[in-house]
Amino acid sequence: MRKFINYLKESYTELTKKVAWPSWEKLQSSALLVMVVTVLLAVVLFAIDFVFEQLMTLIYTL
């Protein structure tokens, strides 16, 4: 049990004293970038899926 408590204390110290946390502005811009890339990727995947569906429909109706 002593090792676990020591681990928790060291983890807390590392997270509060040694980790360089990003600024609020940097965090917001990174989050915005992730959201934009996610939406763009969803649109691209939708387009690929739509084209493939149309192609398969065309092939199967021949």
C-alpha positions in Angstrom: 0.0 0.0 0.0 2.9 2.3 0.7 4.2 2.0 -2.9 0.7 3.0 -4.2 0.5 6.1 -2.0 4.1 7.1 -3.0 3.1 6.7 -6.6 0.1 9.0 -6.2 2.2 11.6 -4.4 4.9 11.5 -7.1 2.3 11.7 -9.9 0.6 14.7 -8.3 4.0 16.5 -7.9 4.9 15.7 -11.5 1.6 17.0 -12.9 1.6 20.2 -10.8 5.3 21.1 -10.9 7.1 19.5 -13.8 4.5 19.3 -16.7 4.4 22.3 -19.1 0.7 22.8 -19.7 -0.4 24.7 -22.8 -1.9 28.2 -22.5 -5.7 28.6 -22.8 -5.3 30.2 -26.3 -3.1 27.4 -27.5 -5.5 24.8 -26.2 -8.4 26.6 -27.9 -6.6 26.8 -31.2 -5.7 23.1 -31.0 -9.2 22.1 -30.2 -10.5 24.1 -33.1 -8.0 22.5 -35.5 -9.1 19.0 -34.3 -12.7 19.9 -34.9 -12.1 21.3 -38.4 -10.0 18.4 -39.5 -12.6 16.0 -38.1 -15.4 17.7 -40.1 -13.3 17.7 -43.2 -12.5 14.0 -42.8 -16.1 13.2 -42.3 -17.1 15.1 -45.5 -14.4 13.3 -47.5 -15.4 9.9 -46.2 -19.1 10.7 -46.9 -18.1 11.6 -50.5 -16.1 8.4 -51.0 -19.0 6.4 -49.6 -21.5 8.1 -51.8 -19.5 7.7 -55.0 -18.9 4.0 -54.1 -22.6 3.5 -53.5 -23.5 5.0 -56.8 -20.9 3.0 -58.6 -22.2 -0.3 -57.0 -25.8 0.6 -57.8 -24.8 1.3 -61.4 -22.9 -2.0 -61.7 -25.7 -4.1 -60.1 -28.4 -2.6 -62.4 -26.6 -3.6 -65.6 
